[in-house]
Structures are given as structure tokens and as C-alpha cells.
């Protein structure tokens, strides 16, 4: 069973702590990219969360449905203007089904790494492929593991050190396991700690998962603005296609 880490106390501050992802420079490019792939068809967001991407994509005229494991995240989606109009199935994105075919299935903001085994990640690709109509696309936005920044024998990498907030990743290179630790300073001077598990995967491994699911790589970019993906890229936006 996939564990729900996005419980009430995480969901309550999720949008606030992801404020950079709501920047129009980021969000508009994301929606433009996805709307172009969806065309006149339907879109399915795996791990739809609070609807950061789904709500503005639906406002663009794309029929959007979603799968989400966390009832607390769905509650926040429903509270947003237009959020209650979206079809959402509560369940594991690697198994749950939504009726009908889609021209686009997408998974943003590193969420496939929340599936903490290779089998679960492969199952997610297979579930995406089952939902796709022939010629449809599966899109994944995912970070590139920062292992080149870790010296041999070390496990921890600080990614944020700000007043009131500290963030660091913990890696196990033998299992590709990763924990992302976040410490937020409360008004009373104590810290609230939130730690989330991940399984990192390289782009080449994802390409193999796609092949297992009957998909083929169509394009890969460094971001939603379609900047070239290079050895220095810290993330990628990959598009796999289901053969017509």
C-alpha cells in the first residue's frame, strides 16, 4: 500500500510553502505546455493535489480530471473556484482508474518520486498508458538527482538555509532512497519538522519504464519553456507518446 504523507498538517500549508510554483512565469509556461499537448482532448493529472496546475488548465478550456491519494489535499482543491467542477478519484495514482480515454496524462512537481519503489513507479507508467488514447502523451516533471554534489561517503545535502526555514536531503545511493527534510520555525520559537520519502530515478531509467508500459520518448526539456536538456540541468520535463 502507498502511504499518504500529505496529511492535514502538510496540506494546510502546502500552497503557501510552494509559493514559487504559483509564480506566473512558472505556472503559465506549465499550463501552456500541457494545453498544447492536450489539444481538443481530455487531460488527467496524477496526484492532482490542491489543483495548482489543474484549475488554470481547466480555465483554458481543457477538460481535466485527477487522481489523488490525500483527502486533505482534495479538500483544498474543492475549496478553490472551479475546483469542485473537476472529476477527482481518490486513490493510488499507480492503480486508480478514471473512466474514459485521455489525450494527455501528466504528473508534475517531482511527484512520481513519492512512489518509493521501482515497481510502483513502473506501475504508474503502466497506469498512465492505460488511460491514454492512441497518440496521447504522458508528461513527467522531475528533478535530476544531485549526487554529483555529494562527496563519497556523505549522505546529506543542504538545499535551503533561510531565516525560519532549513531544508536538506538525505540519500541512500545503494537503494536510490531519499528523504527530504523541512524544518519551519513556529511563532513560539520551536520548529515544525516535515520529512517526506522519495525514490530518485534517472531519465534513462524512466525511459525504460516507459518502454515497459508501451510508450516511447517524444521529447525532453530542461523546463516548461522548452530550454534544452543538458548535463547541467537540475530537472527535466519529459514527454512519452503512446503509439497510434
Secondary structure, DSSP 8 states (H G I E B T S, - for coil): -------HHHHTTHHHHTGGGG-HHHHHHHHHHHHHHHTTS-EEEET-TT-TTHHHHHHTT--EEEEES-HHHHHHHHTSTTGGGSEEEES-TTT---SS-EEEEEE-TTGGGGS-SHHHHHHHHHHHHHHEEEEEEEEEEEE---GGGS-TT--EEEEEEETTEEEEEEEETTTTEEEEEEEEE-TTS-EEEEEEEEE---HHHHHHHHHHTTEEEEEEESSTT--B--TT-SEEEEEEEE--
